[in-house]
Amino acid sequence: MIRALIIDDEPLARMVVLEYLQAFKQIEVLQECGDGFEGLKAIQQHQPDLIFLDVQMPKINGFEMLELVEDPPAVIFATAFDEYAIKAFEAHAIDYLLKPFSKERFDKAIEKYLAQATAATPAPKQTETLLETAAQSPAQNERIVVKTGTKVKIIAVQDVEYLQADDDYVSVITAEGAFLKNKTMNFFEKTLDPRQFIRVHRSYIIAIPQITRLDPYEKDSHIAILKSGAKIPVSKTGYAKLKQVLGI
Amino acid sequence: MASSQLSPSKLFGAFAICGVVWAALQAYIINSFGFVWVTALTDSILSALLLSVACWLINNNLRYYQPDKGSYIYLIIWCAALAGGCTAAARWLLPLFDFGQVYLNFLQQSLTIRLFTDFLAIGWMAMISALFYSQLDHKKTEQRKTEAEKLARDAELYNLRQQLQPHFLFNSLNSINALIGFKPDQARKMIHQLSDFLRGTLKKDDQLLVSLSDELQHLNLYLEIEKVRFGHRLQTEISCDGNCGEALLPSMLLQPLVENAIKFGLYDTTEAVTVSIRGEIEDQYLIIMIQNPYDPKTSRPRKGTGFGLSGVQRRLYLIFARNDLMETHANDNIFTTIIKIPQL
């Protein structure tokens, strides 16, 4: 039995998927979720094999929800129109359905999933690159969604002071405190607006408007002092990048 | 272009240097006629000063007033008159210095040549000024033109996108697709609503003023469709005081505002959402208030999400030439947009 979830904020849109799924007796829908929070909870609770996911949803969108899942299941996206999302899908999703989609198209997506599932090649790597592409959409790089305990926190990028590498995680530091995100420094370096953020060190990315002073420190390295008083090491290459951005 | 980068202060500097060179040259010439340096210098400095006053006058004149093609003759008359003035002033002022009879004779004899050189110098100045200011003017006009063109292009694009509304359209079609299976009657009703709405959108002329009741009727089609899509999550309240149904407003003005309210209401919270629209008449203004709940803590930055609000503000400005007709407030989890439409 394949265990599935449907996550979409429009009841009628969920209904279509349910109806089309009736032809596949081996797929069981465990729950329908109306937003990303509910979806997140249901994924943790049921550990499904497959989810049908909408992109535009209340509070957090489908991609942001997926970012918060530790070990994401296979995903078939169902969305109306979003050029960035489509770009992301084309490259990396198992399949994506553009609403409104036909039964034939839906069946094809399921068959594609079934073929991949029997081949037993898990695709967490694929999901990672998918999210990276999706994160380049303008709506997406305005905020960072993190999980604190069981709660989901949405951080506007303007509130970010700096990011610090923390083992396999990245710590996002704001005035309210530090939040862990299971992403790499490279991911943030690629997706954050380069006019706003700059990687000054292997383990640090800082928000440019937060810088108040740059002091020399040992040979070849510097220290950036932020508005909050935090002192961030700046490597030689980081300093060269900073000089270019700040025009000094 | 090099000349366009000339700042007024640089221009003034060049002007002053020309004056000094002119005076030096004149002093040298007078000296070579056998007069002592004091005489030569006094004569040349005074002449140069008079000439610079004339040049300044003609330059200033051209800064604020550009002659059109037919009136260059007046410019020449102006130059001649100023040259005459300079020569006459030199004729009456220089004898006051008492440099002797020989000098006075020289002055008398050189008046014609002074008149012509003054005329040439002033004419030269006039020509340079005319070129400089007309070029400046031209550049400004060009700038305005490109700006206006850009605005027009943006507006057109905005309108196109506004009409297409791909998200709304595709999601509505998807809802219809769902309804066909188990509620065909409702599917049919929704198709009619959607067609009526799209037809209304296509035939509306942006420049036209329509009555509020017409606009609300059109808006209602949109709201009904959205309610089918979002089910119980979306509620609307529309109230309209007394005779404000008759009041006029630019067509399709409310649509982006309501769309914005729905988007923020629905995507910012997970609970049921009530969007309210209220119209009233106050001192010759139609006032429309649109409210939606939102979450101040997690609300996405407004700027990226829509040309909705700024587009409406821009349209109000283009139609009424006023920037104070739209305001927004956010408090207690309620976002309010108020627009005022002058009733003529």
HADDOCK unambig.tbl for C-alpha pairs under 7 A between the chains (distance, minus, plus):
assign (segid A and resid 10 and name CA) (segid B and resid 229 and name CA) 5.93 0.50 0.50
assign (segid A and resid 10 and name CA) (segid B and resid 230 and name CA) 5.32 0.50 0.50
assign (segid A and resid 11 and name CA) (segid B and resid 230 and name CA) 6.81 0.50 0.50
assign (segid A and resid 11 and name CA) (segid B and resid 231 and name CA) 6.91 0.50 0.50
assign (segid A and resid 12 and name CA) (segid B and resid 175 and name CA) 5.40 0.50 0.50
assign (segid A and resid 12 and name CA) (segid B and resid 178 and name CA) 5.67 0.50 0.50
assign (segid A and resid 12 and name CA) (segid B and resid 229 and name CA) 6.69 0.50 0.50
assign (segid A and resid 13 and name CA) (segid B and resid 174 and name CA) 6.54 0.50 0.50
assign (segid A and resid 13 and name CA) (segid B and resid 175 and name CA) 6.10 0.50 0.50
assign (segid A and resid 13 and name CA) (segid B and resid 178 and name CA) 6.65 0.50 0.50
assign (segid A and resid 15 and name CA) (segid B and resid 178 and name CA) 6.26 0.50 0.50
assign (segid A and resid 16 and name CA) (segid B and resid 178 and name CA) 4.99 0.50 0.50
assign (segid A and resid 57 and name CA) (segid B and resid 267 and name CA) 6.07 0.50 0.50
assign (segid A and resid 58 and name CA) (segid B and resid 266 and name CA) 6.08 0.50 0.50
assign (segid A and resid 58 and name CA) (segid B and resid 267 and name CA) 3.59 0.50 0.50
assign (segid A and resid 58 and name CA) (segid B and resid 268 and name CA) 5.58 0.50 0.50
assign (segid A and resid 58 and name CA) (segid B and resid 269 and name CA) 6.09 0.50 0.50
assign (segid A and resid 58 and name CA) (segid B and resid 270 and name CA) 5.99 0.50 0.50
assign (segid A and resid 59 and name CA) (segid B and resid 267 and name CA) 5.50 0.50 0.50
assign (segid A and resid 59 and name CA) (segid B and resid 268 and name CA) 4.98 0.50 0.50
assign (segid A and resid 59 and name CA) (segid B and resid 269 and name CA) 6.06 0.50 0.50
assign (segid A and resid 80 and name CA) (segid B and resid 167 and name CA) 5.79 0.50 0.50
assign (segid A and resid 80 and name CA) (segid B and resid 170 and name CA) 5.52 0.50 0.50
assign (segid A and resid 80 and name CA) (segid B and resid 171 and name CA) 5.83 0.50 0.50
assign (segid A and resid 81 and name CA) (segid B and resid 166 and name CA) 6.62 0.50 0.50
assign (segid A and resid 81 and name CA) (segid B and resid 167 and name CA) 5.65 0.50 0.50
assign (segid A and resid 99 and name CA) (segid B and resid 170 and name CA) 6.07 0.50 0.50
assign (segid A and resid 99 and name CA) (segid B and resid 171 and name CA) 6.48 0.50 0.50
assign (segid A and resid 99 and name CA) (segid B and resid 174 and name CA) 5.61 0.50 0.50
assign (segid A and resid 100 and name CA) (segid B and resid 170 and name CA) 6.37 0.50 0.50
assign (segid A and resid 100 and name CA) (segid B and resid 173 and name CA) 6.06 0.50 0.50
assign (segid A and resid 100 and name CA) (segid B and resid 174 and name CA) 4.28 0.50 0.50
assign (segid A and resid 100 and name CA) (segid B and resid 177 and name CA) 6.86 0.50 0.50
assign (segid A and resid 139 and name CA) (segid B and resid 304 and name CA) 6.82 0.50 0.50
assign (segid A and resid 154 and name CA) (segid B and resid 298 and name CA) 5.90 0.50 0.50
